[in-house]
Amino acid sequence: MTGIPSTRLVTIFGGSGFLGRHMVRALANDSWRIRVAVRRPNNALFLRPMGRVGQIQIVKANVQDEAAVRTALKGADAAINLVAVLYQSGNQRFETLHVGAAERIARAAAEAGVKRLLHVSALGITGGASRYARTKALGEERVRAEFPEATIFRPSTVFGPEDDFFNKFGWLARLSPALPLIGGGKTRFQPVFVGDVARATVKVLGDATTAGKIYELGGPEIMTLKEIMELTLKETRRNRLLLPIPFALARIQGAVLGLLPKPLLTLDQARLLESDAVVSDGALTFRDLGIVPDAPGAIIPSYLWRFRKHGEFEPATS
């Protein structure tokens, strides 16, 4: 951390999640005062040591509550919306969070005179068959209607120490003799390091010329699902069968597994995998922000070792 926290205040909705914690750390290092708005403040207290005393404030705010959203934005210079779910559970619905909450936050931010709004969406959502994709795309539209100068991030699959991507495959490789290649493993991703997305956040909030722009954030490598699985097996030093599963069968499996409290796969996720998540031609990217992103191979060895048979003491292979 450098200097004394400035008077700049940013409110982050959903700041206690995987991406949020890295944004909080990066913005604290950039001397922002940070207000983290979450449903369960006690679950976000771990964020406070990332800044100086009093620099990071945790407040209770349900994004479905208009008054709570307005209170969380009071006096803020900037706002970030990270609220999203990968699967539906209870009252956590795609339409409610990706569309309704996004629109509510954007409208309240505009009415409160917030200067900058960063809305985090996702790559591969245009023309997607999944409800996740459709609601993410509609959420973008509602945000731009309420706050035309909002900056939008569309990251590909985000990876890092606490991710639910490489870690999930590493966990499966430890338990299962085979890993599923949905759709034959041909779906393409451009995995992006969470730290790079956090760096991009600091860049856009510090540069007024980025207002109203959409940035598609992908890492330096385009990888198929099969290549991602192979990299995971290499780093966890395990030999596993890669089993191709047609999309039709994956949708059936997702419909069944989706009934579990924390499913490994849902029907909607199976449909989402039918679309690539790569940066489109002509899009604004990390390069336009002066950031050189890190490749998965440079980062994941630092945390996937936990899935090796002998952990960090696993002997190196030739």
ABEGO torsion letter per residue (X at the ends): XBEBBBABBBBBBGAABAAAAAAAAAAAAAGBBBBBBBABAAAAAAAAAABBBGABBBBBBBAABAAAAAAAABGBABBBBABBBABBBEABBAAAAAAAAAAAAAAAAAAAGBABBBBBBBBGABGBABAAAAAAAAAAAAAAAABAABBBBBBBBBBEAABABAAAAAAAAAABABBBBBGGGABBBBBBBAAAAAAAAAAAAABAAABGBBBBBBBABBBBAAAAAAAAAAAAGBBBBBBBBBAAAAAAAAAAAAABABBABBAAAAAAAABBBBBBBGBBBAAAAGBBBBBAAAAAAAAAAAABAAEAABBBBX
